[in-house]
């Protein structure tokens, strides 16, 4: 799921409105269905220097 979160965060910043909206909805669903897992994923995104800077900023 970690790579999916990274990609969703990157897509949530897309200039393509369709891509951005889909990513935002995916993140919202993850948050609503599994808040603890969502928060752990965001924390992992922030903590990992191997992740893209843009996804870390949004996390």
PEJODA-V131302 format. One record per pair of residues at least 12 apart in sequence whose ideal C-beta (glycine too) atoms are under 10 Angstrom apart, sorted by sequence separation. I is the first residue (numbers start at 1). GAP is how many residues later the second one is. D is the distance in Angstrom with one decimal. If there is no record, write none. Layout:
BEGIN
i:I gap:GAP d:D
i:I gap:GAP d:D
END
This chain:
BEGIN
i:11 gap:12 d:3.5
i:12 gap:12 d:5.4
i:30 gap:12 d:9.8
i:45 gap:12 d:9.7
i:46 gap:12 d:9.9
i:47 gap:12 d:9.3
i:10 gap:13 d:7.9
i:11 gap:13 d:8.6
i:12 gap:13 d:9.7
i:42 gap:13 d:9.8
i:45 gap:13 d:8.3
i:46 gap:13 d:5.0
i:8 gap:14 d:8.8
i:9 gap:14 d:7.5
i:12 gap:14 d:8.6
i:27 gap:14 d:9.6
i:42 gap:14 d:9.7
i:45 gap:14 d:3.8
i:8 gap:15 d:4.7
i:11 gap:15 d:8.2
i:12 gap:15 d:6.3
i:27 gap:15 d:9.3
i:44 gap:15 d:8.5
i:7 gap:16 d:7.9
i:8 gap:16 d:8.4
i:11 gap:16 d:9.2
i:42 gap:16 d:8.9
i:43 gap:16 d:7.9
i:8 gap:17 d:9.5
i:9 gap:17 d:10.0
i:42 gap:17 d:4.4
i:8 gap:18 d:5.0
i:9 gap:18 d:7.4
i:41 gap:18 d:8.2
i:7 gap:19 d:9.2
i:8 gap:19 d:5.3
i:5 gap:21 d:9.1
i:4 gap:22 d:8.0
i:5 gap:22 d:7.8
i:8 gap:22 d:7.8
i:4 gap:23 d:10.0
i:5 gap:25 d:7.4
i:4 gap:26 d:8.6
i:1 gap:29 d:8.1
i:27 gap:31 d:9.2
i:5 gap:32 d:9.5
i:9 gap:32 d:9.4
i:1 gap:33 d:9.2
i:5 gap:33 d:8.2
i:8 gap:33 d:9.5
i:9 gap:33 d:8.5
i:5 gap:35 d:9.8
i:6 gap:35 d:9.0
i:23 gap:35 d:10.0
i:1 gap:36 d:7.3
i:5 gap:36 d:4.4
i:9 gap:36 d:6.7
i:1 gap:37 d:9.6
i:4 gap:37 d:8.7
i:5 gap:37 d:7.3
i:2 gap:38 d:9.5
i:6 gap:38 d:9.4
i:1 gap:39 d:9.6
i:2 gap:39 d:6.3
i:5 gap:39 d:8.0
i:6 gap:39 d:6.4
i:1 gap:40 d:6.3
i:5 gap:40 d:6.2
i:10 gap:41 d:9.6
i:13 gap:41 d:6.0
i:2 gap:42 d:6.1
i:6 gap:42 d:8.9
i:9 gap:42 d:8.7
i:10 gap:42 d:6.4
i:12 gap:42 d:9.7
i:13 gap:42 d:8.3
i:1 gap:43 d:9.7
i:2 gap:43 d:7.7
i:9 gap:43 d:8.4
i:12 gap:43 d:8.8
i:6 gap:44 d:9.8
i:10 gap:44 d:6.1
i:11 gap:44 d:9.5
i:13 gap:44 d:8.6
i:6 gap:45 d:5.8
i:7 gap:45 d:9.7
i:9 gap:45 d:7.6
i:10 gap:45 d:5.2
i:13 gap:45 d:6.3
i:2 gap:46 d:8.4
i:5 gap:46 d:9.4
i:6 gap:46 d:6.9
i:9 gap:46 d:3.9
i:12 gap:46 d:6.3
i:8 gap:47 d:8.6
i:9 gap:47 d:8.3
i:3 gap:48 d:9.7
i:6 gap:48 d:9.7
i:7 gap:48 d:8.2
i:9 gap:48 d:8.7
i:10 gap:48 d:8.1
i:2 gap:49 d:8.8
i:6 gap:49 d:5.0
i:9 gap:49 d:4.7
i:5 gap:50 d:8.0
i:6 gap:50 d:9.1
i:8 gap:50 d:9.4
i:9 gap:50 d:6.0
i:6 gap:53 d:8.8
i:5 gap:54 d:8.0
END
